[in-house]
Amino acid sequence: MAADDCDLDIDDHDSEADEPGSADDSPLVADLHTHTTLSDGTLTIDEVPAAAREAGLDWVAITDHDRIHPGIDAPVVERDGVRIVRGIELRVDAGFERLDLLGYAVEHTESLDAEIDRLQTDRRERGAEILRRVEERLGVDLDLEPRPGLGRPHVARAIEASPAPYDYADAFEELIGDDGPCYVARDVTDLDRGVDLFRESCAFVGLAHPFRYDDVDAALEIARDLDAIERFYPYGRPVDADRIDRVVASDDLLATGGSDAHERRFGAAGLTRAAFEPVRERLPDPR
């Protein structure tokens, strides 16, 4: 089953999927899956434009976990020559597995904001319990406060920085991974509820990294009822690109792509100018 936080599978992010960037050798212009310090990334929103320019990108979507970035004041904005899409990544329970939805050009709605508040309360409480278990087991003070947006990557970084003999990968493997002694599950949104919330608030909704799930067949069937599917991403098991393309064609989906960057490595995957054109048509103009 996919992990509770999107960047937990360390080996996944160190390996490359087939065709990680684009379908041809053209330069990428859009990275539609990135994270900031609002969730479990390391860049602030003010650092995003420079990182995007370094990667040669014109467009970046900020898709923090379960949160809408307050530093982006419209569904699409232009900052220092870079167009930034206000997005969100939401973990949902599909019954057979937990999946990740990506919503783009998101607007605040009362229903979505209420669900985000609920999820952040759960993250804070869950984070406090994980910290308690880790500190009690290791006999260390991780100097980390429970807060909205807290995820296991934050805890793993704190463990690595502590006197405990664990690096980031070891922390997941031996302590806070899904089968670890300090693991605590999250209470996530139901699939149908998540899709309804996104359809009400977003320009379009897609399925993230379809070949990262245990049950790829079922995940692809879910994608058929959405607006988009992530076609390009740089980690996990090899991607059957032709299979995704057949789903895109048969169900008239948008093909998106992104690096899932949590650090300053934007543009590891994304869309060329030609591939981005149909996506751009669904996005509002920058404000």
N, C-alpha and C positions, 0 to 999 in steps of 0.2 A: 504494500500500500504506500502511496505517496506520503512523504513526511509532512508534519504540520506546518513547518516554515519552509518557504520556497527554496531556500539555498542550503538546505541541510545536508543533502547528499554530496559530500565533498568530492568523491570520486566522479560523480556526474559532471561537476563543473570543471574538473581537470581533464576530462576526455572530450573529444569532439564528435558531434553527430555528422552523418553524411551531409554534404552540402550545408555547412553551418551558416554561411552568410547569405548567399543569394543564388539564383538559378544561373547566373552568368558571371562574367568577370567585371561587369560595370561597377563603378563605385557606389557605395551605399549612401543614401541621403536621409534615411529615417531609421531610428532605433525605437521601437514601440513597446519596450518592456524594460524599465529601469526603476531603481529604488534610491531613496534618499535617507537621511538620518531620521525622518519622520517615522519610518519603520525600521528596517534592519540594514540600511545602506550606510555608507561612510561619507557621502557628499551632502553638503547642505544644498538647498535649492539655489542659493546665490552662486554656488560653484558649478552648477549644471551647464550654463551656456559655454563657459570656457572648455569644459570637458567635451562637450558636443563639438565645438569647433576644432579641437585637437583631433577628433576622430573624423573630421570632414563631413559632419552631419548638418543638415538643415532643420531636421525635425527630431524631437525626442518626446516620448510619452513617459510621464512620471506615474508609475503604477504601484504606489506603496500598498503594503498589506493592510486591508481592512480600514483604510483611511484616505480621506481626500485632503490633499496638501493645502493648508491655509495660505501658503505663500504664492499660490497660483489663483488669481482673482477672477478668472473666467475659464470657460471650457478650453479655449486655446488662447495663448498669449504669445507675444513676441518679446524676447529679452536678448539684448545685445546681438541682434541679427539671427537668433535661433528661435524657432517656433516650438513652443512647449505645450503639449497636450495634457490637460488635466485628466488623469485616469485613476483607476483603482484596481487592485487585484483582490479577489475575494475567494477564500476557501469555502467550498460547499460540500455537503454530504449528499452524494447521489445514491446512497443505499448500498451499492456494490463496492463503492470506493469514494474517497474524498478527491475532488477535482478542484482546479483553479480556474476561475472566470476572470476575464479582463474586460473592464468597461472603459470606454473612451469618450472624451469630451463630456465628462460627467457634470451634471447640474445637481445642486443640493435639493433634496426633497425631504419632507418631514419624515417619511417612512425610512428612507435610506439613512438619514442622520441618526434616527433612533436605533436602527440596527447597528450602525457603527459604534454608537455609544455602548450598546450592550456587549459587543465584541471586545471593545477596549477594556471594559470592566472585567470581562473574563480573562483577557490577556494579562491584566495587572494582577489579578488574583492567582492565576496559574503561574505567572512569573515569580510571585512571592513564594509559592509552594516549592517550585523548582529550586530557587535560591536557598530556601531553608534546608531542603534535602541535600543539596550539594555541600553547603557549608558545614552541615552536621556530619556528613560522611567524610569530608576531607579535613575538617578542623581548620578551615581558613575563613577569612572575611573577604568576600569578593568585592566589597565596596561598590555595590550596584543596587540601586533602589528600584523597586517595582514601579512601573509607570505605563501609561498607554503606549502602545506600539512595541513594548518589550517582547522580544522573541528569543528563541534558543541561541541564535547566532550571537546575541549580546552576551548571553551567559557563557558561551564557549570562549569568546574573546576574553572575558573576565577571568575564566579559569586559566587560560593560557598565560595571562599576565600575573597570575598569583604565584605563590611559592609551590603550589601543587605540581607534581611531575606529569602534567598533561599538556599537550599542544591542542590546537583547535580541533583537529581531526580526532585525536584521542578522546577529547571531551564528549564528542558525539558517540563514538564507538563504545566507550566504556561507562559513560555516565548518563547522558541526557538523550541519547537516541531512543527510538520508539520502543526498544526492548530493554533500555537501561534502567538501573535501579533508581534514578532520580527523575525519570520521565513522568510528566503529567499531561494528559490529553486536553485538547481545547474543545470547547463547545462551539461548533461552527454552524453556519447557516444552512438550512435545507436547500437543495438544488432548485426546486420550483420557486421557492421564496426569493432566492438570489437572482434568478433570471427575471422574475417579475420586478424586483427592485431596480435592476439595471435597465430593463426595457423602459421603465418610467423615467429614468434619470440620465441615460447615456445615449450618445449618437448611435452606437452599436456595441454589441457584446460578443465576445469570442471565447473560445477554449484555449487555454495556455498549454504549451508543450505536450501534444497528444501522445507521443510515444514514451513519455516518462511514466505513464501509469501502468499498473499491473495488468489491467484488463483494457488493452488498447481498443479492441472491437467495441466494447460498450462505450468507451469514451468517445470514439468517433461517431457512434450513433447519437450521443448527446449533442455533439457538435452540429449535426445535421439540422437541429432545431434552433440553432443560434444564428448569428449574423456573420461570424468570422471564425477562423481557426488559425492558430499560430503555425505558420508554414516553415519558418526559419528560426532556429535557436541552436546554441553552440555546445550542448552537453547532453548527457544521457545515452540511452541505447541508440543504435543507428536508426535514423529516420527513413521510413519508406516514403520518399518524396512523391513517387508516382501515385501511391495510394491516397495521400493527402490531396494531390491534384485532382484525382477522380472524385473525391468527396466535394471539393471546392466547385468543380464543374457541374456535378449532378444536382447539387443543392444550392447553387448560385451564392456561394459564400465569398466573403473577402478573405484573401490570404495575407495575414500579417506576419511580422517577424521582429525579433528583438533579442538583445543580448542577455536579458535578466541581470543586468549589471547591478552589483551591490557595492562596487568600488568605482574607480575612475576609468574602467575599461569599457567605455561605450563603443558601440560599433563592432563588437565581436560577431554580431549577426544583425540582420535588419533587411531593409528593402531598398532596391535600386530605384531610380527615378521612375522607370517604366512600371515596376511592380507597385510603387506607391501611388500611382495615379488614381486607381479606383478607390483606394482608401481615402485619399485626399478629397475626393468628391463627396464623401460622407461626413467630412469634418467641417465645422463652421470656420469662418475666417478668423484670424487672430484679432484680438482686441488690444 
